[in-house]
Amino acid sequence: MTAVSDLAAEPSHADRLHVFLVAARHARAALRAIEDGLWMSGAELCGLSLRPVGQIVEGVVRLKGLNDPQADRLADRLASGLGVQGVRVEHHVGLK
């Protein structure tokens, strides 16, 4: 049985920030995957950056408004985007 104090200490998904690292062959592939994922998730965009890293482009996307399982599903969706080579998601509490 879960104690009431344990429930109160558990952060809501509104307090969670998820950072997605998206590696893609080119900027257009990264942006398409991110745009599609953002639209489907309904999450709040907190930040977006793209930078070339060798022969790929790395996108860093910061989103709020998702719980951890939703963020994991979004990472899977992003990874399935055409031209996307890999995705990693980090779950944070209390970051802005």
Order of alpha helices (4+ residues) and beta strands (2+ residues): alpha-beta-alpha-beta-beta-alpha-beta
